[in-house]
């Protein structure tokens, strides 16, 4: 079964706890602390597998978790890092946070591999807590917890051109006559229940990818039938071929069909109404010219060519007019937007994980201020302050959370010391 959406729970590994132990050797009766650090938890990574074309395997398994880090050991032994978990997804998969629907990442374009959830940092062993006044510390840092998120995966087919239209207007026949795609074809509504991709090679320099989008029905934009499941695939296409049964072999009016489908596209995504389009007036081999009825192609042209939408007659069944249509599409693609639509990141996992945790800000003494709490501990656990990117994130976080503003209200001035989660900084404007 074709599946283009799935809801799963993903989790990175917890960091291993630091170890508490003391050096015990012959002739060394008062050995110091030697507890090792815990290993880091494994990351949860999404990676594109171009051999996959559905999300069906995510229907069978809903939880994906990376490995936890191991606890530190005696003699300063470092715990083993947890293994990363790489989750393979099809190219074109958009990952959204399940509750808000905001985009976490889009596995398209150059983004073929991304760390979605970072593993928890391993805790420090008691060897790190020895001081001149406390030479036998019986404390070790626990490992940081992993991150957990429920996400919705949406597969949006990536193609240059999308074929749209009512069921049974000949889209599958057209793509089979035009490309290397071989969909099943029969004279039934909704014969196509999944998008088919085909490469159209016109000559040595001209080719494009065409997608046969399953037949739409009226009300699709509101979710009627399989509307949303089908419409999302058109969002990636640079141009649209609107296939219509111009001969009206099922008793429908082609102009009415075109208007209804265009309304569904615009209702689902207003940007689709602006997408370059060609109307393929199909099944002209079935139209009989009785000398009295107006040619359906001319009827369609009167309405749509003034809107700069080309109308091309053809018969996908016999092949007549198909090549002319494909060359017209190639010309349309030359003037259309060359970039495939990439969905921008809207959901910051790290920021979201920190948002609901407590934070305490107070003045400790004359020129020393303290910022502490689980939220700060977590933020520091996920942030590498020794990197420029990590330190910039830290500074931005302090400003965005209005921590600096709150410190200033307490009397913070330039040159004062700010202790954030146990790390001391000197404050400068």
C-alpha positions in Angstrom: 0.0 0.0 0.0 1.2 3.5 -0.8 1.7 5.7 2.2 2.7 9.3 2.1 2.1 10.3 5.8 3.1 8.7 9.1 3.2 9.8 12.7 6.2 8.5 14.8 8.0 9.1 18.0 11.7 9.7 17.9 14.2 9.9 20.8 17.9 10.5 21.2 20.0 8.6 23.7 20.4 9.6 27.3 24.0 10.5 28.4 25.7 8.0 30.8 26.1 9.0 34.4 29.5 10.0 35.8 31.1 7.5 38.1 32.0 7.8 41.8 35.1 5.9 42.8 38.5 6.4 44.5 42.0 5.1 43.6 42.7 2.0 45.7 46.2 0.6 45.2 48.8 -1.1 47.4 51.0 1.5 49.1 48.6 4.3 48.1 46.2 4.3 51.1 44.7 7.7 50.4 44.2 7.7 46.6 42.2 10.5 45.1 38.9 10.3 43.1 39.1 8.5 39.8 35.5 8.2 38.7 35.2 8.3 34.9 32.8 10.3 32.7 29.7 8.9 31.2 29.4 8.4 27.5 27.3 10.7 25.3 23.9 9.4 24.2 23.4 8.6 20.5 22.0 11.2 18.1 18.7 10.6 16.1 19.5 11.2 12.5 17.3 11.4 9.4 19.0 10.4 6.1 17.6 10.3 2.6 17.4 6.9 0.9 16.7 7.5 -2.8 15.6 3.9 -3.2 12.6 4.5 -1.0 9.4 6.0 -2.5 6.8 5.5 0.3 6.5 5.9 4.1 4.8 2.5 4.4 7.4 1.0 6.8 6.7 3.7 9.3 3.1 2.3 9.6 4.6 -0.9 11.2 7.0 0.7 13.7 6.1 3.9 15.6 9.0 4.4 18.0 12.6 5.1 17.1 15.3 5.6 19.8 19.0 6.0 19.7 21.3 4.1 22.2 22.0 5.5 25.6 25.5 6.3 26.7 27.2 4.0 29.2 28.1 5.0 32.7 31.7 6.0 33.5 33.9 3.5 35.2 36.7 3.2 37.8 40.3 4.3 37.0 39.0 7.3 35.0 37.5 5.0 32.4 35.2 6.9 30.0 31.8 5.3 29.4 31.1 4.2 25.8 29.1 6.6 23.7 25.6 5.4 22.6 25.2 4.5 18.9 23.5 7.0 16.7 20.2 5.8 15.1 19.9 6.7 11.4 16.3 6.7 10.2 16.1 6.4 6.4 13.3 8.4 4.6 12.4 9.0 1.0 13.7 12.1 -0.8 11.1 14.9 -0.4 10.0 14.0 3.1 9.0 16.9 5.2 9.2 16.4 9.0 6.7 18.3 11.1 6.2 18.6 14.9 3.0 16.7 15.5 1.2 19.2 17.8 2.0 22.5 16.1 2.4 21.2 12.5 5.6 23.4 12.2 8.4 22.2 9.9 11.3 20.6 11.7 13.2 19.9 8.5 12.7 19.2 4.8 14.7 16.3 3.5 15.1 17.8 0.0 17.6 19.7 -2.1 21.1 19.4 -0.5 19.7 18.3 2.8 20.3 14.6 2.6 21.3 13.9 6.2 20.5 15.9 9.3 20.8 15.4 13.1 17.2 15.9 14.3 17.7 15.1 18.0 21.1 15.4 19.8 22.0 12.8 22.3 22.3 13.8 26.0 25.8 14.7 27.2 27.5 12.2 29.5 27.9 13.3 33.1 31.3 14.1 34.7 32.9 11.6 37.1 33.8 12.6 40.6 37.5 13.2 39.6 36.4 16.6 38.2 35.0 17.8 41.6 38.2 17.5 43.7 39.3 20.8 45.2 41.8 21.9 47.8 39.1 21.8 50.4 37.2 18.7 49.2 39.7 16.1 48.2 37.3 13.1 48.3 34.1 14.3 46.5 31.3 11.8 46.6 29.4 13.4 43.8 29.3 12.7 40.1 27.2 14.4 37.5 24.2 12.5 36.1 24.0 12.2 32.3 21.8 14.6 30.4 18.5 13.2 29.2 17.9 12.5 25.6 15.4 14.6 23.5 12.0 13.1 22.5 9.6 14.4 19.9 6.5 13.2 18.1 6.6 14.0 14.5 4.6 13.7 11.3 6.3 12.6 8.2 4.9 13.9 4.9 6.2 12.7 1.6 5.8 15.4 -1.1 6.8 14.0 -4.5 9.5 16.1 -6.3 8.9 16.5 -10.0 9.2 19.3 -12.6 5.7 18.8 -13.9 2.6 17.4 -12.3 -0.4 16.0 -14.2 -3.7 16.9 -12.6 -7.3 16.3 -13.5 -10.4 14.3 -12.7 -10.2 10.5 -12.5 -10.2 8.7 -15.8 -9.2 11.6 -18.0 -6.1 9.9 -19.3 -3.2 11.0 -17.1 -1.8 7.5 -16.6 -1.9 6.9 -20.4 -0.2 10.2 -21.1 2.7 9.6 -18.7 3.1 6.0 -20.0 3.3 7.4 -23.6 5.6 10.2 -22.6 8.2 8.7 -20.2 9.7 5.6 -18.7 6.9 5.3 -16.1 4.6 2.3 -16.5 1.6 2.8 -14.3 -1.3 0.4 -14.3 -4.0 1.7 -16.6 -7.7 0.8 -16.6 -11.0 2.5 -17.3 -12.0 3.0 -13.6 -12.1 6.0 -11.4 -9.1 6.3 -9.0 -7.2 3.5 -10.9 -4.1 5.5 -9.9 -3.9 5.5 -6.1 -0.3 6.7 -5.9 1.9 9.2 -7.7 4.0 7.8 -10.6 7.2 9.5 -11.6 8.6 9.3 -15.1 11.6 10.9 -16.9 10.7 12.5 -20.2 13.7 12.5 -22.6 13.0 14.7 -25.6 16.6 15.0 -26.9 20.1 14.9 -25.7 19.8 18.3 -23.9 16.1 18.3 -22.9 14.5 16.2 -20.2 12.3 16.6 -17.2 10.6 14.6 -14.5 6.8 14.2 -14.8 4.5 13.1 -12.0 1.1 11.5 -12.5 -0.9 12.8 -9.6 -3.9 10.6 -8.7 -7.3 11.9 -9.9 -8.9 14.6 -7.8 -12.6 15.1 -7.0 -14.6 18.1 -6.0 -14.0 19.0 -2.4 -10.5 17.5 -2.4 -9.0 20.7 -0.8 -11.3 20.1 2.2 -10.1 16.5 2.4 -12.9 14.8 0.4 -11.8 11.4 -0.9 -8.0 11.3 -0.7 -7.7 15.0 -1.6 -5.0 16.1 0.9 -3.0 13.0 0.3 -2.9 13.8 -3.5 -2.8 17.6 -3.5 0.4 17.8 -1.4 2.4 16.2 -4.2 1.6 19.1 -6.6 3.2 21.6 -4.2 6.7 20.7 -5.3 6.0 20.9 -9.1 7.3 23.8 -11.1 4.6 23.5 -13.7 1.2 21.8 -14.1 -0.3 19.9 -17.0 -4.1 20.0 -16.5 -5.5 17.0 -18.4 -9.1 17.2 -19.3 -11.5 14.9 -21.2 -12.2 17.4 -24.0 -14.5 15.0 -25.8 -16.7 14.7 -22.7 -16.8 10.9 -23.0 -18.4 10.6 -19.6 -21.0 13.3 -20.1 -19.1 16.0 -18.2 -18.4 19.5 -19.5 -14.6 20.0 -20.0 -14.8 23.7 -19.1 -16.6 22.9 -15.9 -14.1 20.2 -15.0 -11.1 22.6 -15.5 -12.7 25.3 -13.3 -13.5 22.8 -10.5 -10.0 21.4 -10.4 -8.4 24.8 -10.5 -10.6 25.9 -7.6 -9.4 22.8 -5.6 -5.7 23.7 -6.3 -6.2 27.3 -5.2 -8.2 26.3 -2.1 -5.5 23.9 -1.0 -2.6 26.3 -1.7 -3.1 29.8 -3.2 0.4 29.5 -4.7 -0.7 26.7 -6.9 -3.1 29.1 -8.7 0.0 31.1 -9.9 1.9 28.0 -11.1 2.6 27.9 -14.9 0.0 25.6 -16.6 -0.8 24.0 -19.9 -4.2 22.5 -20.6 -4.0 19.1 -22.3 -7.3 18.6 -24.2 -7.2 14.8 -24.3 -9.4 12.2 -25.9 -9.8 14.2 -29.1 -9.8 10.9 -31.0 -13.2 10.2 -29.4 -14.7 13.6 -30.5 -17.0 13.5 -33.5 -17.4 16.6 -35.6 -21.0 16.8 -36.6 -20.6 20.1 -38.2 -22.9 21.8 -35.6 -21.2 21.4 -32.2 -18.4 23.8 -31.5 -15.0 22.2 -31.3 -14.2 21.7 -27.5 -10.6 22.8 -27.9 -11.8 26.1 -29.4 -14.2 26.5 -26.5 -11.4 26.0 -24.0 -9.1 28.3 -25.8 -11.5 31.2 -25.8 -11.6 31.1 -22.0 -8.0 30.2 -21.1 -5.6 31.5 -23.8 -6.5 35.1 -22.9 -5.1 34.2 -19.5 -1.8 33.1 -21.1 -2.6 29.4 -20.6 -1.8 27.3 -23.7 -4.4 24.7 -24.7 -3.1 21.8 -26.7 -5.3 19.0 -28.3 -4.1 15.4 -28.2 -5.0 11.8 -27.9 -2.8 10.0 -25.3 -4.3 6.7 -26.5 -3.0 7.1 -30.1 0.0 9.4 -29.3 -1.3 12.2 -31.6 -0.3 15.6 -30.2 1.7 14.1 -27.3 5.2 15.2 -28.6 4.0 18.7 -29.3 2.7 18.9 -25.8 6.0 17.7 -24.3 8.0 20.3 -26.2 5.6 23.0 -25.1 6.1 21.9 -21.5 9.9 22.0 -21.9 9.6 25.6 -23.1 7.4 26.5 -20.2 10.0 25.0 -17.7 12.7 27.2 -19.2 10.8 30.3 -18.1 9.5 29.0 -14.8 11.1 29.1 -11.4 14.1 26.7 -11.6 14.3 26.0 -7.8 12.2 23.2 -6.3 10.2 24.5 -3.3 12.1 23.8 -0.1 10.2 24.2 3.2 11.9 26.4 5.7 12.6 25.2 9.3 9.9 26.6 11.6 10.4 24.5 14.7 13.6 24.7 16.8 13.9 21.4 18.7 16.5 22.7 21.3 14.5 25.9 22.0 11.2 23.9 22.4 12.8 21.5 24.8 14.0 24.3 27.1 10.8 26.4 27.0 8.8 24.8 29.8 11.6 24.2 32.3 12.2 26.4 35.4 14.9 29.0 35.5 16.2 31.0 38.5 18.0 34.4 38.3 19.4 36.2 41.4 22.2 38.3 42.8 24.6 36.3 44.9 26.9 39.1 46.2 28.0 42.6 45.2 29.2 41.9 41.7 28.2 38.2 41.2 25.0 37.2 39.6 23.6 33.6 39.1 21.5 32.1 36.4 20.6 28.4 37.2 17.9 25.8 36.8 17.0 22.8 34.7 16.4 24.9 31.6 19.9 26.4 31.8 21.5 23.0 32.6 19.8 21.5 29.5 20.7 24.4 27.2 24.4 24.1 28.2 24.2 20.3 27.8 23.1 20.8 24.2 25.4 23.7 23.4 29.1 23.5 22.5 30.4 26.8 23.9 33.9 26.0 22.4 32.5 26.5 18.9 31.6 29.9 17.4 28.1 28.7 16.4 27.5 27.3 19.8 28.6 30.4 21.6 26.4 32.6 19.3 23.4 30.4 20.1 24.2 30.8 23.8 24.3 34.6 23.5 21.1 34.7 21.4 19.3 32.5 23.9 20.3 34.7 26.8 18.8 37.7 24.9 15.7 36.0 23.5 14.8 34.6 27.0 15.2 38.2 28.3 17.7 36.8 30.9 20.1 39.8 30.3 17.2 42.2 30.8 16.3 40.6 34.1 19.9 40.6 35.3 20.1 44.3 34.5 17.0 45.0 36.6 18.9 43.3 39.5 21.8 45.7 39.0 24.1 44.0 36.5 26.8 46.3 35.1 29.7 46.0 32.8 32.6 44.0 34.4 30.3 42.0 36.7 30.5 38.2 37.0 27.6 36.1 35.7 27.6 32.4 36.7 25.5 30.4 34.3 25.0 26.8 35.2 28.3 26.8 37.0 30.3 28.5 34.3 31.5 32.0 35.0 31.4 34.8 32.5 32.5 38.5 32.7 29.7 40.7 31.4 30.4 43.3 28.7 27.9 45.5 26.8 
